[in-house]
Amino acid sequence: MIQIRFVWPKPTQVLIYGELGEIFLRKVVPSSYSIEVLPIREGLPVTIRLSFFRQCLINYVRRKLSLRQAYFSALIDEFKPRAVITFVDNNPVLGVYAELRSDVLVISIQNAIRSEATFAKQVGRAPLYFSLGEITNNMIEETNVRYQRVEPVGSMQLGLYLAENAFGQEESDLVFVSSYRANWDVQNDDYHKALLDAHQTIFNHLLRFAKAHSKRIVVLAKGKVLNEGEHFAEEEEFYRKLANGADYTLVSSVKDTFMSYRTVLNANLVISIDSTLAYEMLSVGRKIIFGWVSNTCLKSHEDAVRYTQYLPESLILNNEKYDEFYQKVSTLINLPPEDYDVTIKQLKSKCVNQDINNPPHLVIEREIKRHIEQNH
């Protein structure tokens, strides 16, 4: 049964579409501008207004939009926004709305690495797309997704964190960024089985290495929680069984906080399978090792190939053997920072194009301000 959530739209200069990342999106809007939020996640937003129902009918019958597109475009209209921004970058509604209202600035912001399949099934999600980096732009070109402009600016959340925080002292020797999914056990396909196997294998290698070299391990949980100290139950149990009594610390990813960034930025070495966070860290020069292709099945997967083809061999685990893990982890831990910078110089911005001197949130803020001032 569909849950109903009543909303009472009022005119605003900037509308945030969806609750995802709301606390961060508010930071990119000039402080003098009014902001409203259209919630879309917890129930169907409904407003009781004749103007809404009339516009919805026009969108559906005359403009021949899908029911969803007609409905949400009419709902956005009730806010009379000058600009609309969202982190829900895989939602096709805003592309349609942007075509209906060419005088409204519609911005979609990439918040995670995407696959070609994700882009291929979407059409014109927004006229202005702020992407993470070059790899995303290449996928958009290959799949012929329509955007007015695509600008690779890097990670907005990372930019916000770095604007307020410096790199701290190394608090952890080794941080393993988990991509665990509770449904891996029931998904009967080779790809998800391979991801599960890669997590199990690399985590066991990590435990063995840490014990032999007296290193501290932190596992950054994938499952987000509301408060610090809580844990995603299935994920916590997954690593507890794998550890079999070995020492490690599980750190929760708390919603709408920078805890994930604080954890990985203060690590000596970060180990990841396929996390966006790892590419964000690579973009600012942190030591990373990737396990994308440590499993034979993953080697030929199009996403694994796309995201590892630019990386040097020293940052990739090419097989499941402990000798490979030991050699590459040991080398990276002991590699002087200046030598590491040389190693990654030509590739660190391929996936996430982070410019500390021109962070994404300031780029986006300028875009919003320019549009509203020009159309005052």
CORTADA-V10674 format. One line per field, one symbol per residue. psi: psi as a letter, one per 40 degrees, with the letter a starting at -180 (. if undefined). burial: b if it has 9 or more other C-alpha atoms within 8 Angstrom, else e. A space follows every 10 residues. Layout:
psi: ???
burial: ???
This chain:
psi: hhhhhhigii hidhhhhieh fdddddeehh deiihihhhe dgihhhhghd dddddddddd ddefiidddd ddddddddef idihiiegef hedddddddd geehhhhhhh eiiiiddddd eihgdidhhh idaddddddd ddefhhidih hgeahddddd dddeiihaih didhhhhifh hdeddehgid dddddddddd dddddddddd ddefihhhhh idhiidihdi ihdddddddd dddfeihihh hihhififdd dddddfidhh hicfhddddd dddeeihihh edfdhdddde hdddddeede iideehheie iddddddddd dddehidddd dddedeeded dhghhdegid dddddddddd ddddf.
burial: eeeebeeeee ebbbbbbbbe ebebbeebbe eeeebbbbbb eebbbebeee ebbebbbbbb eeeebeeebb bbbbbbbbbb bbbbbbbbbe ebbbbbbbee eeebbbbbbb beeeebebbb ebbbbbbbbb bbbbbbbebb eebebebeeb ebbbbbebbb bbeeeeeeeb ebbbbbbbbb eeebeeeeee bbbbbbbbbb bbbbbbbebb eeeebbbbbb bbbbbeeeee bbeebbeeeb ebbeeeebeb bbbbeeeeeb bebbbbbbbb bbbbbeebbb bbbebbbbbb bbbbbebbbe beebbebbee beeebbbbbb eeebbbebbe ebbeeeeeeb beebeeebbb bbbbbeeebb bbbbbeebbe bbeeee
